[in-house]
Amino acid sequence: MVPVSDEDGVIFSFQSTPFVMELPDYEKNEQPVLRALCTIDKETGAGGFLSRMPLGSKIYLSTVDIDNLRRSCSSALSTLVKQMAENNDYKYSMVFISTCNGRYGLLAGDKNMEGNLVNEKLREFPLELNAVGYYAFGEICPTGKRADNTAKNRFHNLSFALCAI
């Protein structure tokens, strides 16, 4: 689909809105994934999302509280810092951060929030620890566990993923 012009700003508003999606094969305790709307065809009313939307999926309109987004980002970084400190027999060289481009749109008035939190939470580490990050168009994260207790990974939009190496 090709982006459609929108004089009233309606499309832009929905492009800044996360859609919660349950895939047809979701299990009872599995986390839903989020999808970001990227286009709307005004003639057909069809929406184009940044990932597949298989037949039988359920989507729900959602809202985001920026304070909750800040708290969840801060909590994820604090958990990573704690786990790195607990594993003091390993010398970490890099923290890799991938955050969805859709989050950037949601952060409207506070575009530097995630970067500032990374700086704040990682400043206690030695200068040789590198932090590498980028905005992407979705991430693969666990949403639940399979019957054999292995992680069930799904493609997400609007996520914030961390990895210490």
Secondary structure, 3 states (H helix, E strand, C coil): CCCCCCCCCHHHHHHCCEEEEECCCCCCCCCCEEEEEEEECCCCCCEEECCCCCCCCEEEECCCCHHHHHHHHHHHHHHHHHHHHHCCCCCCCEEEEEEEHHHHHHCCCCCCHHHHHHHHHHCCCCCCCEEEEEEECCEEEEEEECCCCCEEEEEECCCEEEEEC
